[in-house]
Amino acid sequence: MIVPPLALILGALAGYVVRGHRRAVLVLALATPAFSLLAFAAQFVPGGAESCTSSISGVQTCNALPAVSGWSGPLPYTIAVALLLLALVPLVSFRLHDWRPAAASAVLQAVPQVVSFGGFLDWAPALLLTVAVAFALARRRSESFN
């Protein structure tokens, strides 16, 4: 599973690039819930799964299904809603000028992506942005926040 570590590395690099630029950090913090919402909406668009049927004559028909068609029980929906809520934490982190809430949110967002073996990879951009906000807000005490 290469995507979560890659999101962490790229998020850290992006955070260092925007460090000290208040508006850029705000844009990242605002984009995080938007990307998470897009990831949630993508679960309902056909293409995440496929259903095939075949007949005796050998004709096989396949249809694209939304990813949620493979979700059984309430757990995947609960995880998806939790990921949506965790994507709001970078805004809180920005408001508080503290990197720790965003860092905790990034850790919690990474857990379902790793444990589900890619079942929630659509949320990787939101994870990347959360890490970027955490790294952008983590600064030396002597630095000012412009």
Backbone torsions as a table, in degrees:
resi	resn	phi	psi	omega
1	MET	NA	101.4	-173.9
2	ILE	-96.6	-21.4	-172.2
3	VAL	-66.6	-48.9	179.7
4	PRO	-59.4	-45.0	176.5
5	PRO	-63.6	-36.2	177.8
6	LEU	-64.8	-40.5	176.8
7	ALA	-63.1	-38.2	178.7
8	LEU	-66.1	-43.4	-179.1
9	ILE	-66.5	-48.3	-179.6
10	LEU	-66.5	-35.4	176.5
11	GLY	-64.1	-41.2	177.9
12	ALA	-63.7	-42.5	178.2
13	LEU	-63.7	-43.5	178.5
14	ALA	-63.4	-38.7	178.4
15	GLY	-63.2	-40.7	177.5
16	TYR	-66.4	-34.4	179.9
17	VAL	-66.5	-41.6	-176.6
18	VAL	-92.3	0.5	-179.3
19	ARG	-56.0	130.4	179.1
20	GLY	88.0	-7.7	178.7
21	HIS	-105.4	95.9	-172.6
22	ARG	-55.6	-46.1	-177.5
23	ARG	-66.8	-38.3	179.2
24	ALA	-65.2	-39.9	177.8
25	VAL	-66.0	-39.2	177.9
26	LEU	-63.0	-41.0	178.0
27	VAL	-61.2	-43.8	177.6
28	LEU	-62.7	-42.4	-179.3
29	ALA	-65.6	-36.1	178.3
30	LEU	-75.3	-31.7	-178.7
31	ALA	-73.9	-25.3	-176.4
32	THR	-59.5	-52.5	178.1
33	PRO	-64.5	-31.5	178.8
34	ALA	-64.5	-43.6	178.2
35	PHE	-66.9	-35.6	177.9
36	SER	-67.2	-40.3	177.7
37	LEU	-65.7	-39.2	175.6
38	LEU	-63.3	-38.9	177.9
39	ALA	-63.8	-40.4	178.4
40	PHE	-65.6	-44.1	179.4
41	ALA	-64.1	-33.6	180.0
42	ALA	-63.6	-22.7	179.5
43	GLN	-69.2	-18.3	-177.8
44	PHE	-101.7	0.4	179.5
45	VAL	-92.5	132.9	178.2
46	PRO	-57.3	141.3	179.3
47	GLY	130.0	-15.1	179.9
48	GLY	-79.4	-18.3	179.6
49	ALA	-147.5	169.4	-178.4
50	GLU	-140.2	139.7	177.1
51	SER	-122.2	127.3	-178.4
52	CYS	-121.9	141.3	174.3
53	THR	-129.8	148.2	177.8
54	SER	-132.3	154.6	179.5
55	SER	-109.5	175.2	179.9
56	ILE	-64.0	-31.3	-178.9
57	SER	-73.5	-4.7	176.1
58	GLY	95.8	-0.4	179.5
59	VAL	-78.4	128.0	179.5
60	GLN	-113.4	129.3	179.1
61	THR	-116.8	127.5	179.4
62	CYS	-118.7	141.9	178.3
63	ASN	-126.4	140.0	175.4
64	ALA	-79.5	135.3	179.8
65	LEU	-122.5	156.1	174.6
66	PRO	-68.9	155.4	-179.0
67	ALA	-61.2	-31.1	-178.1
68	VAL	-66.6	-16.2	177.7
69	SER	-65.4	-21.8	177.5
70	GLY	-92.6	-6.2	179.6
71	TRP	-80.4	125.5	177.6
72	SER	-117.3	135.9	179.4
73	GLY	79.7	178.0	-175.7
74	PRO	-82.7	-14.2	-173.7
75	LEU	-60.8	-48.0	179.4
76	PRO	-61.3	-37.2	178.0
77	TYR	-66.8	-39.2	177.8
78	THR	-63.7	-42.7	178.4
79	ILE	-64.1	-42.5	-179.7
80	ALA	-63.0	-42.3	178.0
81	VAL	-66.9	-39.1	177.4
82	ALA	-63.0	-39.3	177.2
83	LEU	-64.9	-36.4	175.3
84	LEU	-63.1	-44.9	-180.0
85	LEU	-67.5	-39.2	178.5
86	LEU	-64.9	-25.1	178.6
87	ALA	-72.7	-14.1	176.7
88	LEU	-82.0	-17.6	-175.5
89	VAL	-62.8	-35.6	176.7
90	PRO	-58.3	-30.9	175.3
91	LEU	-65.0	-42.0	176.8
92	VAL	-64.1	-43.0	179.8
93	SER	-61.1	-42.3	178.3
94	PHE	-64.0	-43.2	-179.0
95	ARG	-63.8	-38.7	-179.2
96	LEU	-83.6	-9.1	-174.8
97	HIS	56.1	40.9	-178.0
98	ASP	-132.6	132.5	-177.3
99	TRP	-80.7	-20.8	-171.7
100	ARG	-64.2	-41.8	177.2
101	PRO	-60.7	-41.4	179.2
102	ALA	-66.5	-37.5	178.6
103	ALA	-65.5	-42.9	177.7
104	ALA	-63.6	-40.0	177.7
105	SER	-63.1	-40.4	179.3
106	ALA	-63.1	-41.5	178.3
107	VAL	-62.0	-45.4	-178.7
108	LEU	-68.7	-31.7	176.8
109	GLN	-71.1	-31.8	-178.2
110	ALA	-73.0	-27.9	-175.6
111	VAL	-58.0	-54.5	-178.6
112	PRO	-65.8	-27.7	179.1
113	GLN	-68.8	-34.9	179.9
114	VAL	-81.9	-45.5	-175.4
115	VAL	-67.1	-36.0	-176.6
116	SER	-86.9	6.8	178.9
117	PHE	53.3	45.4	175.0
118	GLY	96.7	6.3	-179.5
119	GLY	-67.6	-21.1	-178.5
120	PHE	-123.6	33.3	-177.1
121	LEU	-68.4	-18.5	177.0
122	ASP	-63.4	-18.4	179.9
123	TRP	-89.5	4.6	180.0
124	ALA	-60.8	-39.4	176.4
125	PRO	-62.2	-36.9	177.0
126	ALA	-66.5	-37.3	176.0
127	LEU	-63.5	-44.9	178.7
128	LEU	-57.5	-46.0	-179.1
129	LEU	-67.8	-36.0	177.7
130	THR	-63.9	-43.8	177.7
131	VAL	-63.5	-39.9	179.5
132	ALA	-61.6	-42.3	178.6
133	VAL	-64.9	-42.7	179.9
134	ALA	-61.1	-45.3	-179.8
135	PHE	-70.4	-32.3	178.8
136	ALA	-69.1	-33.3	-178.7
137	LEU	-85.6	-20.1	178.2
138	ALA	-78.4	109.1	-176.8
139	ARG	-140.7	165.4	175.9
140	ARG	-69.2	150.1	-178.2
141	ARG	-60.6	-26.5	-178.3
142	SER	-78.7	-15.6	-179.6
143	GLU	-76.2	144.8	174.4
144	SER	-96.8	158.8	179.7
145	PHE	-106.7	99.1	-174.5
146	ASN	-73.3	NA	NA
